[in-house]
Every structure is written in C-alpha cells, then in structure tokens.
Amino acid sequence: MAALTLKGPWKGMDLRETDAEEGTYALGINVDVSQGTIQARPPWEQVNQDDRLAFPVACVFDCPPFTPVILDASFGDSVPRVSVTDGESFAYVTSADCPDPPGSGASTPVAVSWVQAYLNDDGVSVPVALLVTAFATYVYDPRVEPSLAATLRALDPATDAFKVNAVNYSYWASVPRGPIAVMHQTRVYYAGFNQGVAASLAAPVPANQSSKMESVLSASRAEINLNPSMVYWSDESDPAGIRADHFIQVGFGETVTGLNSTGEVLLIFTDRNIYALTGYSDDTFQLSRVVTGTGCVSHQSIITEAGVTYFASQDGIYAFGGLGAPEAIKLTEGLQQLWTGWVSQMDNLLDPMRLRLQGTLGWPWVFNPARFAFIQGRVCSSRDFIAWCMPVAGSTGADEFRCLLVYDLKRRGWNVWTMANGDDIYDILEIGGNVVGLGAGGTLSRLAPTAIEEGGSGGPGVPMYWVSQRLAPAEDEYRQCRSVRFKVLSAGVFATGQGGSPVTVGSDAVPLDLPMACIEGEEASWDVVDDAGTANDYTERITRTAAFNTKGTTALHPNPAGSAFYGSAVWGTDVWTPFDWFTSRLDVNITSRWFRIGIIDDPYTAGARSNAVNCASITLELGPPESPNR
C-alpha cells in the first residue's frame, strides 16, 4: 500500500474541479487555516445588544483626547440614529430631528458614508464625524453630552463653511450630500448623486465663469443639476464649503460607485471602469481611466492594505495594484460559483454534512446581486485578513448578509465564514485590540482571541466543515483505500456524555456531538463505521465515526471490528490528553478512481462545547484493488 499524505500549511478554499491550486480544498465553512492547520474559525462572543434597527454602517472614531468609539448609523421611521459603543457595551444612542431619507426603514439598507474631519467652532478646530447620505450630511460632535439629540445635527453650510473664495465664486447653499464620500488631501469628495437632484447655490453663477458648468446649470443659474457621473469636492479643510465649479464627470452614462484615497491618488470607481484623479490643485488635477471593463458595486467594499486596493465587482473580488501596475486582478476565480451558480459536482456534499449545511446554513449559496450595493469590506490587521459581508440568496432567505468572505493576507487564500444560526452580520471593525461584529437587531459581538464559545459563555462552538480536493494518484485507474490517518492536536478533556445523551460503546459512554471524519469515492462502494464502532458495508457515504476520540498518543486507534479502541483507552473524564498531537485512524475499504476526505466539527448540533479539531495532516493508504471487479 502506498501512502498519500496531505499536509499544511493549507491555503484556502477553491471550488474548481480542475485548475485548483496546490494546498487548497473544495469546501471550507468556518475554517481557519491561518496557523497552517485545519481548525474552526475563532468564535463570536456576544457582548451586548441594543435596539438599533437593521443594517448599520459603522466607523471607528479615534481622535485624542476623546475615547475611541464605534459609530454606526441606521435609519428608522422618522430620524437617522447613531449608536455609540466602545466595543464592550452600547454607551448611548443619539438621534437628530432631521427628515428620514425616502424609502428607508427597519428592513431597507441605506447607503451612507462616514468621514472624519475638522470643523471650526468660534476659532476652535473640532474633530467630528460626518455621516453623509444621499439627502443630507449629519455631524457627530464628541463634545456634546451623549444623551442630547444635539450630538447628531445637520451640517449647515451657512455656519459651518468658510467659503474662502465666495467673493469670486458661487458656493453650494444646499447641505452637502451623496452617500459616497471620502477625505482626500484635506478635501472631502462627494459622489453617488441621484439623477435629477439639484444643489442650490448661494448666488447665481455669472455668465463669464467656467464653461464646463453650462451643461449642468439650471435656467436661473442658481442650481446645479446633479447626476450619477459627477464627483464634487470641498475646499481644503472646509467640508461644507463646496464651490459650484469644483466637480468632474466620468464617462458618459457611467455611475460613480466608489471613491478611495490612496495617498496622492484618488481612485474613482464606476459601474464599468476605474479612474485616477492625480494632482493637488485646480491647475494640476488630471483625470485618467486606468482600468477598463471592471467596475465596483459598493463604495463600502473598497479596502486599501499594503499598497493594494481590493474591491467587490459584479462577478467577484478584485485587487488593483496602483498606477505602477494598473490592472484589476480577480482574486476569486476559484470561488466563481458563488456568483454564477452551481454546476457539476460542486454541490455534491458528503452525506454527514448535507442536513446541516443545506437545511440550516442554506449551502450551496449564491450571492444576491440585488444587494451588492451594500457589501461592506473591512481589514482586520491584527488577524491578517480582509472580510467582506456578503448578501446570500440561499434556501433560508434572499436578503440575508449571513456570510463573511475572508481573504487571508498571509496565505493568499479564501475561506467562508458564517454565523452558527445563519444570523446576519453587517459589519466588522477593530477597536481597542478587539474585532467587533455588528449584526441584526443591534447585536454586538466580539471575535474571540481564544476559545471563547460561540454565543457567549456556555454556548455552542462553531459549525466547521472541511472537504479536500479530489484525491487521485492515477485518475484512469482504480485504487483501494484501506486506512485514513489524521494527525490531530487534542483540545482538552471531554467528560462522559458531554454535549448530549451518550450512546453505549461496550461499557463506556460516548458523546453524540464528537467530531467526525468521512471519506467518499466516485464509485458506489462505500464503507461506514458507526458510533458503536461497528463496520458495515453500505452503498452510501461514510457516516459518523468515533475516530477522533483517541487518548493521548499515536499508539491508540479505533477498532471498527470490536470495541472503540485498541489497548486500554477509556471513555470518561480522561479521554484526551490536553494539547498533545496524536493520530486518529479511520479504517475503510473503498475502491474508486478518486477519493474525497471530509472533517466535521459541529458542536452546535447536540449541545454546548468548544471546537475540538486541529488537524495538521491526513494520510491515505492506497493500493491496487484486490480484483478487477473490486
């Protein structure tokens, strides 16, 4: 028998039957390979809940001497609301006596942007956070008593703007707006304007001013007719001071979908292309198209990390290397069926995984393009990953943001994370060394730095599923697999019957929610090792086995023909030696042209325990079949 060994460090998930990169796997739900081994992602620990409405868009407001806080905006029946938290609890909720944007509500996402800037207050420069929507801009002032509604007020160009060139140029009298906004070189750039919305001016534009304005001026010359292809910017250090002629337009018929400041360059994303605005002043500004044919679907999806700009497009996640490498490279080629749908055997789940993944988690998923405008991406530097909150159109609902698409910056690989119950997660941020998640109904969760259980103390762990790529040393020949060995790091000590009512193996009690291992072959020849340690021949795939529950070292293996273990291994409080590597063996007898290995660590199904699997390598014993007829 020849040995075929799979070992880390694993790279990530790749759904392709062919062209999959080495080190990838066919399915990884809630898998974390950042340490080089197969284990469940860190759990979320729920720390607080507020009465905020659905779909927050958040930022971390961090400006000394004020305490860093998370601001997240949501829109209700009458007013925009901002919740403020330090990442541990919700300190307070602010509101403003301002009109609600049309079409907003508890279940309707509203596109907004947060911009941190300074405003002048009687000669004092005050750090504020601007909440920019399609209809108005609001100011969060950290100096105002949090319980007062004045903590959030509308930005007022009449009192908040300097308008240093008002003698020579017309300025906006309207409140700045546009749900797409960024700070770039001390100016605030605004975009995302709805067709037909007009910005009123403090004074009519004289006939002898810039000719580029003629096509967008009203008949009275006292209004600007805004459109989706425009980008406006403010004066330097004056977010509310917007000159009438300070705008550019991208290509005809294009819609600006995102802005991103990358130091000296402002990247302008549209639904079709990417533009770069270079220069420092009206005299030096230059707009050029740097990527053709690839656009962006969400301003909030754009992330720049280590000189590379990542963004969500209509058909995947892309990376743009900057003007020195002006090309958008698709990073999600191996996950394309999440955008296009499922073909071939990509939705062919192993039977032990089918009920949980299809019934509760709704796998296989397809992302929902109707919600792409609200994709949010965040970089978590302390964990070396970028995560995008993705809308899923699955069997459990069409409008759920229940998926985190996680890109490991070290291993350059993808993983799919979801919440234990398929709960929505809209945004994640870093504050005070913590990674904090914001979910539906005002749920505030913290990504555990250690093995804190999902859902808080005493809650169940993370549902983790892993499936290898197609394994075949010679695809045109049949091979017989007789043994699979997993090198696993034990996770501690199990008590008898923990996690559910036990079943009996000899005189010992076995928990129902122990980790599982399974193997499938292409042909209709399957072996099963059941919970009772009994070997059976079925024309179906492998079911649950007690193979992971081996005490201590590699000398002890499951014995499918008799009792659960060889030797003197016992169930009870001394099943595993804490944090010791051991080999767990799965005895099988399958003849096929290829094989696929699965690992399941789903404590959520039967009770409360932490995750247990940490697998470093998998070895299959393969040889020629015993006879041509198998």
C-alpha positions as CSV (number, residue, x, y, z in Angstrom):
1,M,0.0,0.0,0.0
2,A,1.3,3.4,-0.9
3,A,0.8,6.4,1.3
4,L,-0.7,9.7,0.0
5,T,-0.2,12.5,2.5
6,L,-2.0,15.8,2.6
7,K,-0.4,18.3,4.9
8,G,-0.4,22.0,5.6
9,P,0.0,24.8,5.5
10,W,-3.3,24.9,3.7
11,K,-4.0,27.9,1.5
12,G,-7.8,28.2,1.4
13,M,-11.0,27.2,-0.5
14,D,-11.2,26.6,-4.2
15,L,-14.4,25.3,-5.7
16,R,-13.0,24.3,-9.1
17,E,-12.8,20.6,-10.1
18,T,-9.8,21.4,-12.2
19,D,-7.1,24.1,-12.0
20,A,-7.3,24.2,-8.2
21,E,-4.1,25.4,-6.7
22,E,-2.0,23.2,-4.5
23,G,-2.9,23.4,-0.9
24,T,-6.5,24.4,-1.4
25,Y,-9.6,22.4,-0.5
26,A,-13.0,22.0,-2.1
27,L,-15.1,23.3,0.8
28,G,-14.3,25.3,3.9
29,I,-17.2,26.6,6.0
30,N,-16.0,28.4,9.1
31,V,-12.4,27.0,8.6
32,D,-9.4,28.9,9.8
33,V,-6.0,27.9,8.3
34,S,-4.1,31.0,9.4
35,Q,-2.0,28.8,11.7
36,G,-1.3,26.2,9.0
37,T,-3.7,23.6,10.3
38,I,-7.4,22.8,9.8
39,Q,-9.4,24.2,12.6
40,A,-12.6,26.2,13.2
41,R,-12.6,30.0,12.9
42,P,-12.5,32.0,16.1
43,P,-15.9,32.1,17.7
44,W,-18.0,35.3,18.1
45,E,-18.9,36.1,21.7
46,Q,-22.0,38.2,22.0
47,V,-21.3,41.0,24.5
48,N,-24.3,43.4,24.1
49,Q,-27.4,44.2,22.3
50,D,-29.1,47.5,21.5
51,D,-32.5,48.4,20.0
52,R,-30.9,49.7,16.8
53,L,-32.7,49.0,13.6
54,A,-31.3,46.8,10.8
55,F,-28.3,47.3,8.6
56,P,-25.8,49.6,10.3
57,V,-22.9,51.3,8.5
58,A,-20.1,51.9,11.0
59,C,-16.8,53.6,11.6
60,V,-14.3,53.8,14.4
61,F,-14.0,57.4,15.6
62,D,-10.5,57.6,17.1
63,C,-9.2,61.1,17.8
64,P,-7.5,62.1,21.0
65,P,-8.3,63.2,23.6
66,F,-11.6,61.5,23.0
67,T,-12.1,57.8,23.8
68,P,-12.2,55.7,20.7
69,V,-15.7,54.6,19.9
70,I,-17.7,52.8,17.2
71,L,-20.3,54.9,15.5
72,D,-23.0,53.0,13.5
73,A,-25.8,54.6,11.6
74,S,-29.3,53.2,10.9
75,F,-32.5,54.7,9.7
76,G,-35.9,54.3,11.2
77,D,-39.4,55.6,10.8
78,S,-38.6,59.2,11.3
79,V,-35.0,60.0,12.1
80,P,-31.4,58.8,11.4
81,R,-29.9,57.3,14.5
82,V,-26.3,56.7,15.6
83,S,-25.3,54.2,18.2
84,V,-22.1,54.7,20.1
85,T,-20.1,51.9,21.7
86,D,-16.7,51.3,23.0
87,G,-16.8,47.7,21.7
88,E,-17.9,46.3,25.1
89,S,-21.3,47.8,25.5
90,F,-23.6,50.4,23.9
91,A,-23.0,53.6,25.8
92,Y,-25.8,55.6,24.3
93,V,-27.9,56.3,21.2
94,T,-28.2,59.7,19.5
95,S,-30.8,61.0,17.2
96,A,-31.4,64.1,15.1
97,D,-34.6,66.0,14.3
98,C,-34.0,65.6,10.6
99,P,-36.1,64.1,7.8
100,D,-35.8,60.4,7.1
101,P,-34.4,59.6,3.6
102,P,-37.2,58.3,1.3
103,G,-37.5,54.6,1.2
104,S,-35.6,53.9,4.4
105,G,-36.9,51.7,7.2
106,A,-36.0,48.9,9.5
107,S,-35.6,46.3,6.7
108,T,-34.3,48.7,4.0
109,P,-30.5,49.2,3.8
110,V,-29.5,52.8,3.2
111,A,-26.2,53.7,1.5
112,V,-24.1,56.1,3.6
113,S,-20.5,57.1,4.3
114,W,-18.6,58.2,7.4
115,V,-15.9,60.9,7.0
116,Q,-13.8,62.1,9.9
117,A,-12.9,65.8,9.6
118,Y,-12.4,69.0,11.5
119,L,-15.0,71.9,11.7
120,N,-14.3,75.4,13.0
121,D,-16.3,76.4,16.1
122,D,-15.6,80.0,17.1
123,G,-11.9,79.7,16.2
124,V,-11.6,76.2,17.7
125,S,-10.8,73.3,15.4
126,V,-13.1,70.4,16.4
127,P,-12.8,66.8,15.3
128,V,-16.1,65.4,14.1
129,A,-17.5,62.5,12.2
130,L,-19.7,63.3,9.2
131,L,-22.5,61.0,8.3
132,V,-23.1,61.6,4.6
133,T,-26.3,60.3,3.0
134,A,-27.9,60.9,-0.4
135,F,-30.1,63.6,1.1
136,A,-28.1,65.4,3.9
137,T,-24.9,65.3,5.9
138,Y,-25.0,65.0,9.7
139,V,-22.4,65.9,12.2
140,Y,-21.4,63.8,15.2
141,D,-19.8,66.1,17.8
142,P,-18.0,64.1,20.6
143,R,-18.1,67.2,22.9
144,V,-21.8,67.2,23.2
145,E,-23.5,65.3,26.1
146,P,-24.3,61.9,24.5
147,S,-27.9,61.9,25.9
148,L,-28.7,65.0,24.0
149,A,-30.2,65.0,20.5
150,A,-27.7,67.7,19.5
151,T,-25.0,65.1,19.5
152,L,-26.1,64.5,15.9
153,R,-27.0,67.6,13.9
154,A,-27.3,68.5,10.2
155,L,-24.3,70.1,8.6
156,D,-25.1,73.7,7.8
157,P,-23.1,75.5,5.0
158,A,-24.3,78.9,6.3
159,T,-22.5,78.4,9.6
160,D,-20.1,75.5,9.1
161,A,-18.4,76.6,5.9
162,F,-15.6,79.2,5.4
163,K,-16.1,79.7,1.6
164,V,-12.7,81.4,1.2
165,N,-13.4,82.3,-2.4
166,A,-17.0,83.3,-2.0
167,V,-16.1,86.8,-3.4
168,N,-15.2,85.3,-6.8
169,Y,-17.1,82.0,-7.0
170,S,-20.6,80.7,-6.2
171,Y,-20.8,78.1,-3.5
172,W,-23.4,75.4,-2.5
173,A,-26.2,76.7,-0.2
174,S,-27.6,73.1,0.0
175,V,-26.4,70.7,2.7
176,P,-23.6,68.5,1.2
177,R,-24.9,65.1,0.2
178,G,-24.0,62.0,-1.7
179,P,-23.8,58.6,0.0
180,I,-20.3,58.2,-1.4
181,A,-17.8,60.4,0.4
182,V,-14.1,60.3,1.4
183,M,-11.4,62.6,2.7
184,H,-8.5,63.1,0.3
185,Q,-5.7,65.7,0.7
186,T,-7.8,67.6,3.3
187,R,-10.8,67.9,0.9
188,V,-14.0,65.9,1.2
189,Y,-15.1,64.4,-2.1
190,Y,-18.8,63.6,-2.6
191,A,-20.4,61.3,-5.2
192,G,-23.4,59.0,-5.6
193,F,-25.8,61.7,-6.6
194,N,-29.3,60.7,-7.8
195,Q,-30.3,61.8,-11.2
196,G,-32.4,64.9,-11.1
197,V,-31.4,66.1,-7.6
198,A,-30.4,69.7,-7.6
199,A,-28.0,71.6,-5.4
200,S,-29.0,75.2,-4.8
201,L,-26.3,77.9,-4.8
202,A,-25.8,80.9,-2.6
203,A,-25.7,83.1,-5.6
204,P,-26.3,82.6,-9.4
205,V,-23.3,81.7,-11.4
206,P,-22.1,84.7,-13.5
207,A,-22.1,84.1,-17.3
208,N,-18.3,84.7,-17.5
209,Q,-17.4,81.8,-15.2
210,S,-16.2,78.3,-16.2
211,S,-17.8,77.0,-19.4
212,K,-17.8,73.4,-18.1
213,M,-20.7,74.3,-15.8
214,E,-23.1,75.3,-18.6
215,S,-24.4,71.8,-19.2
216,V,-25.4,71.3,-15.5
217,L,-26.7,74.7,-14.6
218,S,-30.4,75.4,-14.2
219,A,-32.1,78.1,-16.3
220,S,-31.8,80.5,-13.3
221,R,-28.1,79.6,-13.0
222,A,-28.8,79.3,-9.2
223,E,-28.9,75.5,-9.1
224,I,-26.6,72.6,-10.2
225,N,-28.4,69.6,-11.7
226,L,-26.5,66.7,-10.2
227,N,-26.2,63.3,-11.9
228,P,-24.6,59.9,-11.1
229,S,-21.4,60.5,-13.1
230,M,-20.3,63.6,-11.1
231,V,-17.8,63.9,-8.3
232,Y,-17.8,67.2,-6.3
233,W,-15.2,68.3,-3.7
234,S,-14.9,70.8,-1.0
235,D,-12.3,73.5,-0.3
236,E,-9.3,72.4,1.7
237,S,-10.2,71.8,5.4
238,D,-13.7,73.0,4.7
239,P,-16.1,70.1,4.3
240,A,-19.2,72.3,3.9
241,G,-17.6,74.8,1.5
242,I,-18.3,73.4,-2.0
243,R,-17.6,75.7,-5.0
244,A,-20.0,75.4,-7.9
245,D,-17.2,74.7,-10.4
246,H,-15.4,72.1,-8.2
247,F,-16.6,68.9,-10.0
248,I,-15.6,66.4,-12.6
249,Q,-17.6,63.9,-14.6
250,V,-16.6,60.4,-15.6
251,G,-17.5,58.7,-18.9
252,F,-20.9,59.3,-20.4
253,G,-23.6,57.0,-18.9
254,E,-21.3,55.7,-16.1
255,T,-22.4,55.8,-12.5
256,V,-19.8,56.5,-9.8
257,T,-20.0,53.7,-7.3
258,G,-17.0,54.3,-5.0
259,L,-14.2,56.6,-4.0
260,N,-10.9,55.6,-2.4
261,S,-7.9,57.8,-1.3
262,T,-4.6,56.1,-1.8
263,G,-2.3,58.9,-0.6
264,E,-1.5,61.0,-3.6
265,V,-4.2,59.5,-5.9
266,L,-7.9,59.4,-5.6
267,L,-9.4,56.3,-7.2
268,I,-12.9,56.8,-8.7
269,F,-14.8,53.6,-9.3
270,T,-17.7,53.4,-11.6
271,D,-20.0,50.6,-12.6
272,R,-17.8,50.0,-15.6
273,N,-14.3,51.3,-15.1
274,I,-11.7,52.8,-12.7
275,Y,-10.4,56.3,-12.9
276,A,-7.5,58.0,-11.2
277,L,-7.5,61.7,-10.2
278,T,-4.0,63.0,-9.7
279,G,-2.7,66.4,-8.7
280,Y,-3.0,68.8,-5.8
281,S,-5.0,71.8,-7.1
282,D,-7.3,73.1,-9.8
283,D,-4.4,73.8,-12.0
284,T,-2.8,70.3,-11.6
285,F,-5.8,68.0,-11.3
286,Q,-5.8,65.3,-14.1
287,L,-8.4,62.6,-14.6
288,S,-7.4,59.4,-16.4
289,R,-9.0,56.0,-16.9
290,V,-6.7,53.3,-15.5
291,V,-8.8,50.2,-15.7
292,T,-11.4,49.4,-18.4
293,G,-14.2,46.9,-18.2
294,T,-14.1,46.2,-14.5
295,G,-16.2,48.3,-12.1
296,C,-17.2,48.3,-8.5
297,V,-20.6,47.6,-6.9
298,S,-20.1,49.1,-3.5
299,H,-18.2,52.0,-2.1
300,Q,-18.0,50.3,1.3
301,S,-16.4,47.2,-0.2
302,I,-13.2,49.1,-1.1
303,I,-10.2,48.4,1.1
304,T,-6.6,49.5,0.6
305,E,-4.0,47.5,2.5
306,A,-0.2,47.4,2.0
307,G,-0.5,49.4,-1.2
308,V,-3.1,47.1,-2.8
309,T,-6.7,48.2,-3.3
310,Y,-9.3,45.5,-3.0
311,F,-13.0,45.9,-4.1
312,A,-16.1,44.0,-4.9
313,S,-17.3,43.9,-8.5
314,Q,-20.3,42.3,-10.2
315,D,-18.5,39.0,-10.6
316,G,-16.0,38.7,-7.8
317,I,-13.4,40.4,-5.6
318,Y,-10.6,42.2,-7.4
319,A,-7.2,43.6,-6.5
320,F,-5.8,46.8,-8.0
321,G,-2.0,47.4,-7.6
322,G,-2.0,51.1,-8.2
323,L,-0.7,53.3,-11.1
324,G,2.5,51.4,-11.2
325,A,0.5,48.2,-12.0
326,P,-2.7,49.5,-13.5
327,E,-4.6,46.2,-13.7
328,A,-7.5,44.8,-11.8
329,I,-6.9,41.1,-11.0
330,K,-9.7,38.8,-10.0
331,L,-8.9,37.0,-6.7
332,T,-12.0,34.8,-6.6
333,E,-11.5,32.7,-9.7
334,G,-11.7,29.6,-7.5
335,L,-14.9,30.7,-5.9
336,Q,-16.7,31.8,-9.0
337,Q,-19.8,29.6,-8.5
338,L,-20.7,31.8,-5.5
339,W,-21.5,34.4,-8.1
340,T,-22.6,32.4,-11.1
341,G,-24.4,29.3,-9.6
342,W,-23.6,25.7,-9.1
343,V,-22.7,23.1,-11.7
344,S,-21.1,19.7,-11.9
345,Q,-20.3,18.2,-8.5
346,M,-19.6,21.4,-6.6
347,D,-22.9,21.0,-4.6
348,N,-22.3,17.2,-4.1
349,L,-22.0,17.2,-0.3
350,L,-20.9,14.3,1.8
351,D,-23.9,12.8,3.4
352,P,-22.9,13.6,7.0
353,M,-22.7,17.3,6.0
354,R,-25.8,17.5,3.9
355,L,-28.5,18.1,6.5
356,R,-26.7,20.8,8.5
357,L,-25.3,22.6,5.5
358,Q,-28.4,22.6,3.3
359,G,-31.1,22.7,6.0
360,T,-29.7,25.2,8.4
361,L,-26.9,27.1,6.7
362,G,-28.5,27.0,3.2
363,W,-25.5,25.8,1.4
364,P,-24.8,25.8,-1.5
365,W,-25.1,29.6,-1.6
366,V,-25.3,32.0,-4.4
367,F,-24.6,35.7,-3.7
368,N,-27.5,38.0,-4.2
369,P,-26.7,40.8,-6.8
370,A,-29.7,42.8,-5.8
371,R,-27.9,43.7,-2.5
372,F,-24.4,44.1,-3.9
373,A,-24.5,47.9,-3.4
374,F,-24.4,47.2,0.4
375,I,-21.4,44.9,0.6
376,Q,-19.1,46.1,3.3
377,G,-15.4,45.2,3.5
378,R,-13.0,45.6,6.4
379,V,-9.4,44.8,7.0
380,C,-8.5,43.3,10.4
381,S,-4.8,44.0,10.7
382,S,-4.4,42.2,14.0
383,R,-5.7,38.9,12.4
384,D,-4.2,39.5,8.9
385,F,-7.4,39.1,6.9
386,I,-9.9,41.1,5.0
387,A,-13.6,40.2,5.3
388,W,-16.5,41.2,3.1
389,C,-20.0,40.9,4.4
390,M,-21.9,39.3,1.5
391,P,-25.6,39.0,0.7
392,V,-26.7,35.5,0.2
393,A,-29.6,34.3,-1.9
394,G,-30.0,30.8,-0.4
395,S,-32.7,28.5,0.7
396,T,-33.1,30.3,4.0
397,G,-33.8,33.8,2.6
398,A,-32.8,36.2,-0.2
399,D,-31.9,39.3,1.8
400,E,-29.5,37.9,4.4
401,F,-26.0,39.1,5.0
402,R,-25.0,35.9,6.7
403,C,-21.7,35.2,5.0
404,L,-18.2,36.6,5.6
405,L,-15.9,36.1,2.7
406,V,-12.5,36.1,4.3
407,Y,-9.2,36.6,2.5
408,D,-6.1,35.5,4.4
409,L,-3.5,38.1,3.6
410,K,-0.6,35.8,4.6
411,R,-1.7,32.7,2.8
412,R,-3.5,34.5,0.0
413,G,-6.4,32.1,0.2
414,W,-10.1,32.3,0.8
415,N,-12.5,30.9,3.5
416,V,-16.2,31.2,4.0
417,W,-17.4,32.1,7.5
418,T,-21.0,32.2,8.6
419,M,-22.7,32.6,12.0
420,A,-23.9,29.5,13.9
421,N,-27.6,30.0,13.1
422,G,-27.2,31.9,9.9
423,D,-27.6,35.2,11.7
424,D,-26.9,38.3,9.7
425,I,-23.6,40.1,10.2
426,Y,-23.4,43.5,8.5
427,D,-20.1,45.0,9.5
428,I,-16.9,44.2,11.4
429,L,-14.4,46.7,12.8
430,E,-11.3,46.8,15.0
431,I,-11.2,48.8,18.2
432,G,-9.0,48.5,21.3
433,G,-7.4,45.3,20.0
434,N,-10.8,43.6,19.5
435,V,-12.5,42.7,16.3
436,V,-16.2,43.6,16.8
437,G,-19.1,42.5,14.7
438,L,-22.4,44.3,14.2
439,G,-25.4,42.2,13.4
440,A,-29.2,42.4,13.0
441,G,-31.3,43.7,15.9
442,G,-28.3,45.6,17.3
443,T,-26.2,42.6,18.2
444,L,-22.7,43.4,19.2
445,S,-20.2,40.5,19.1
446,R,-16.5,40.2,19.7
447,L,-14.3,37.8,17.7
448,A,-12.7,35.6,20.4
449,P,-8.9,36.0,20.8
450,T,-9.0,32.5,22.4
451,A,-11.5,29.6,22.5
452,I,-14.5,31.6,23.8
453,E,-17.6,29.7,22.8
454,E,-19.9,30.9,20.1
455,G,-22.8,32.9,21.5
456,G,-21.1,33.7,24.8
457,S,-20.2,31.7,27.9
458,G,-21.7,28.2,27.8
459,G,-22.9,28.5,24.2
460,P,-22.1,26.0,21.4
461,G,-19.0,26.2,19.4
462,V,-18.6,26.9,15.7
463,P,-20.0,24.6,13.0
464,M,-16.9,23.7,11.0
465,Y,-16.9,21.7,7.7
466,W,-13.9,20.9,5.6
467,V,-13.7,18.8,2.4
468,S,-10.5,18.0,0.5
469,Q,-10.0,18.4,-3.2
470,R,-10.3,15.4,-5.4
471,L,-7.6,12.9,-4.5
472,A,-6.4,10.5,-7.2
473,P,-2.8,9.4,-7.8
474,A,-3.9,7.9,-11.2
475,E,-7.3,9.1,-12.3
476,D,-7.6,6.5,-15.0
477,E,-7.0,3.6,-12.6
478,Y,-8.9,2.2,-9.6
479,R,-7.3,2.4,-6.2
480,Q,-8.4,0.8,-3.0
481,C,-8.3,2.9,0.2
482,R,-8.0,0.8,3.4
483,S,-7.0,3.4,6.0
484,V,-7.0,7.1,6.6
485,R,-5.0,8.7,9.4
486,F,-5.4,12.2,10.8
487,K,-2.7,13.9,12.7
488,V,-4.7,15.9,15.3
489,L,-3.9,18.2,18.2
490,S,-6.2,17.2,21.1
491,A,-8.2,20.1,22.5
492,G,-8.6,19.1,26.1
493,V,-10.6,16.7,28.2
494,F,-14.1,15.5,27.5
495,A,-16.4,14.5,30.3
496,T,-18.7,11.5,29.8
497,G,-21.8,12.3,27.8
498,Q,-20.9,16.0,27.4
499,G,-22.9,17.7,24.7
500,G,-25.9,15.4,24.6
501,S,-27.2,12.0,25.6
502,P,-24.5,9.4,25.2
503,V,-24.6,6.1,23.3
504,T,-23.0,3.0,24.6
505,V,-19.7,1.5,23.3
506,G,-19.1,-1.5,25.3
507,S,-19.3,-0.2,28.9
508,D,-18.3,3.3,28.0
509,A,-20.4,6.4,27.2
510,V,-19.8,8.3,24.0
511,P,-20.9,11.9,23.5
512,L,-23.1,12.4,20.4
513,D,-21.6,15.6,19.2
514,L,-18.0,14.4,18.8
515,P,-16.0,15.5,15.7
516,M,-16.4,13.2,12.6
517,A,-14.3,12.1,9.7
518,C,-15.6,10.7,6.5
519,I,-14.4,9.6,3.1
520,E,-16.2,9.2,-0.3
521,G,-15.3,7.6,-3.6
522,E,-16.6,8.2,-7.1
523,E,-18.0,4.6,-7.4
524,A,-20.9,3.1,-5.5
525,S,-18.7,1.4,-3.0
526,W,-18.8,2.9,0.5
527,D,-17.8,1.9,4.0
528,V,-19.3,3.0,7.2
529,V,-18.0,3.0,10.7
530,D,-20.9,3.9,13.0
531,D,-21.0,5.4,16.5
532,A,-21.0,2.0,18.1
533,G,-17.7,1.1,16.4
534,T,-19.4,-1.4,14.1
535,A,-18.2,-1.8,10.5
536,N,-20.9,-2.1,7.8
537,D,-20.9,-2.2,4.1
538,Y,-23.5,0.2,2.6
539,T,-24.0,1.7,-0.8
540,E,-23.7,5.2,0.7
541,R,-21.1,7.5,2.1
542,I,-19.3,7.3,5.4
543,T,-21.3,8.4,8.4
544,R,-20.2,9.5,11.9
545,T,-17.2,7.7,13.4
546,A,-15.6,7.9,16.8
547,A,-12.2,8.1,15.1
548,F,-11.1,11.4,16.6
549,N,-11.6,10.3,20.1
550,T,-8.2,8.7,20.8
551,K,-6.4,9.2,24.0
552,G,-3.0,10.8,24.0
553,T,-0.6,9.4,21.6
554,T,-0.4,7.7,18.2
555,A,-0.4,4.2,19.7
556,L,-4.2,4.1,20.2
557,H,-6.5,3.7,17.1
558,P,-10.2,3.0,16.8
559,N,-11.0,-0.7,16.2
560,P,-14.1,-0.9,13.9
561,A,-14.3,-4.6,14.3
562,G,-14.8,-4.7,18.0
563,S,-14.6,-2.2,20.9
564,A,-14.0,1.5,20.3
565,F,-10.2,1.3,20.8
566,Y,-7.2,-0.9,20.8
567,G,-5.4,-1.1,24.1
568,S,-6.6,0.3,27.4
569,A,-8.2,3.6,26.2
570,V,-11.2,4.5,28.2
571,W,-14.1,7.0,27.8
572,G,-14.9,9.4,30.6
573,T,-13.1,12.4,32.0
574,D,-9.7,11.2,30.8
575,V,-10.4,10.7,27.1
576,W,-7.9,13.2,25.7
577,T,-4.5,14.4,26.9
578,P,-4.7,18.2,26.7
579,F,-2.8,19.7,23.8
580,D,-0.9,16.6,22.6
581,W,-0.6,15.5,19.0
582,F,-2.0,12.1,18.2
583,T,-3.0,10.1,15.2
584,S,-6.7,9.2,14.7
585,R,-7.3,6.3,12.3
586,L,-10.3,5.6,10.1
587,D,-10.4,2.0,8.8
588,V,-12.2,1.8,5.4
589,N,-12.5,-0.4,2.4
590,I,-13.3,1.7,-0.6
591,T,-12.4,1.1,-4.2
592,S,-12.6,4.1,-6.6
593,R,-10.7,6.1,-9.1
594,W,-10.6,9.1,-6.7
595,F,-11.5,10.0,-3.2
596,R,-12.5,13.0,-1.1
597,I,-12.0,13.4,2.7
598,G,-14.3,15.3,5.0
599,I,-13.9,16.6,8.5
600,I,-16.8,17.8,10.6
601,D,-16.6,19.6,13.9
602,D,-20.1,20.8,14.7
603,P,-20.8,21.0,18.4
604,Y,-23.8,23.2,17.7
605,T,-25.9,20.1,16.7
606,A,-26.1,18.4,20.0
607,G,-25.1,20.8,22.8
608,A,-22.6,23.1,24.3
609,R,-18.9,22.5,23.8
610,S,-15.9,24.3,22.3
611,N,-14.4,23.2,19.0
612,A,-12.0,20.2,19.1
613,V,-10.4,19.6,15.7
614,N,-7.0,20.9,14.9
615,C,-5.6,18.8,12.0
616,A,-2.1,19.0,10.7
617,S,-2.0,16.3,8.1
618,I,-4.1,13.4,6.5
619,T,-2.6,10.2,5.2
620,L,-4.4,7.7,2.9
621,E,-3.2,4.2,2.4
622,L,-3.9,3.4,-1.3
623,G,-3.1,0.4,-3.4
624,P,-4.4,-1.6,-6.4
625,P,-7.8,-3.2,-5.9
626,E,-8.0,-6.8,-4.9
627,S,-9.6,-7.8,-8.2
628,P,-10.7,-6.1,-11.4
629,N,-14.3,-6.3,-10.3
630,R,-13.5,-4.8,-6.9
